[in-house]
Amino acid sequence: MQRTKTKRLIVATVLVLAAGVAGNRAFDRWVQATEIPSLSLETSVTVEDRNGDLLRAYTVADGRWRLPARLEDVDPRYISHLIAYEDKRFYRHNGVDPRALLRAVGQAIRNGRVVSGGSTITMQVARLLEEGGTGRWGPKLRQARLALALERQLDKREILNLYLKLAPFGGNLEGVRAASISYFGKEPTRLTAAQSALLVALPQSPETRRPDRAATRAETARNIVLDRLAGAGALPLDEANAAKQEAVPTARQPFPAIAAHMADRARKQRPISNVHRLTLDRDLQAALEGLASNHVTGQAQGLSAAIVVMDHQSGAILASVGSAGYLDHARNGFIDMTGAIRSPGSTLKPLIYGLAFEAGLAHPETLIDDKPTNFGTYAPQNFDKQFYGTISARLALQHSLNIPAVALLEAVGPTKLVARMRRAGVSAKLPGQAPAGLAIALGGLGLSLNDLVTLYAAIARGGAPVAMNIRLDEDVTQPQKRLLGASAAWQVADILTGVQGPWLAPDNDLAYKTGTSYGYRDAWAIGFDGQHVIGVWLGRPDGASVPGILGAGLAAPLLFEAFGRLKHDLTPLAAPPASTLMVSNSDLPQPLRRFRGVNAGFEVDANPPEITFPPDGARVELGLDEGRAMPLVMKVRNGTPPFTWIADGVPFLIATRERQVEWVVNGPGFVHLSVVDAKGLSKQTRIEVR
């Protein structure tokens, strides 16, 4: 067998050399007539982050990993080692190196076997382009001819680039980049001497030297390369000896699959693109993917999570986590929940308040009633089934009370809310064919996490929407109309900074809102500072109920942890616009001091408070003359709690929800008693205490 290979090598060498001296004109015609295979090689589709770091790669059609690579993507030392070992006159020959061929023939004759084949890097590229063999003189001659033709059409850099893409490294690995990622878990931009030598050695016999299957043979081949490099002066001897001590990898590492959902989306959007550069930050994306997975561990079966991070100054998406685990089939992890349409719960309340502020219907310090109210046939209740009486709009939003939000939406108009969302590029999905109703204030419509992040980004930007962007090379069309007026947006943001954070969360000025959809199907938390907006969703992708799931209890902690993964502290919110009215309730214009709803002028309150004891004109014996000082018992009927009791113009019992109370009177005499309910309605009585 060895003798046969030697003869073939001698024959091929003679033929190539003979062709070279058989007349320049005929030789040129022979080379010029060479049919060159297509140089447009299919390479793996790659998805990269904003810094060019690999997020995800896909195999080519036949299942091979062939990642695009250029000289500038590879450690220069690897290139110098490759040329020193494989083809030291690479930059001086024209595709075929006669001296190398003659040397190979001489070595074969002296040793009785093939010691080296005499192939140049260009000849190896020719073989790889044609996927030809190496043992017969016919293919060898064809490769020499093709190498000569390639050198006439391509420069040396282009030939090396082809080698970097095509060189085989065992299994379905082609190209130095795929090999480096798979064997070393890193890009080939920085390689150790040992790693460089291994990558030089593997293409010579990729299957028999695969480190994951034949680590010993791979190590032996690598060390031979190191010795030869040291002998040729291409590597210091001490460095070569040290490199021999480095362990050879014994297993392949998986290719990165970061931001898998976003990568799939980008590829679907541009199916003919080979490289997709996204706005994502790989480190942040990876950190949040781990955070989402950890957050649902130990939680209800099937529970998943999604997180979106946007730089609201530019609209760039920095992270998009579609599920708690792309390959977690138990949680339907393959579904990208950032774009899934779900009920947003209470997360639209800030926008409702903002529209009311903008329209002059309310102010953060306006008093608004939280009491049992029927809006036609719609009778919403608060989440805890309690009512809080008269409260400021600021506190009503911070406590996410339902009745005030619905009352404000009734005044603003549901269609206006939906229309304003469209200004930001958000189209709500309404149930059936019916027009938007008041139920949308509490989640009676469909939005995605991306939609909510877009809306909150506009609030964070002072009411000016910004289009969401996922590609570095794309200029998206920006919305032209405002979502909110600047003052109204700032007032909403200021209110949201006062929402109580979750247990053990850092005490900062993060503006955020939570929400829980009907039936405990979705938990939301959306927050922003002066630079970023982050949205969090938790629930089951199949829409099943998760008893006990709450935005405040489960989503809010995840939101605060996500902000903690950013590489800097919170950016302060913008200062209030000069036109913002910043006064207490008592200094507001009279119409803004209390919100009474759209039908306030036509309402007749049939339920004013009534003091049932002590009755007007009563004389009450308390034993004050005798020093026993018994308390005065007071009772109120009707009216809306909480109640404030006043004696002779001075409040002595404020915001009590009890209808029977006691008061210790200072001394005997006449007392003018008043009770004021949550609606501002009052009743008076005059008594004598003794």
Summary of the structure (lengths in Angstrom):
residues: 690
radius of gyration: 38.6
end to end distance: 128.7
largest distance: 140.5
contacts: 2309
relative contact order: 0.08
helix: 37%
strand: 17%
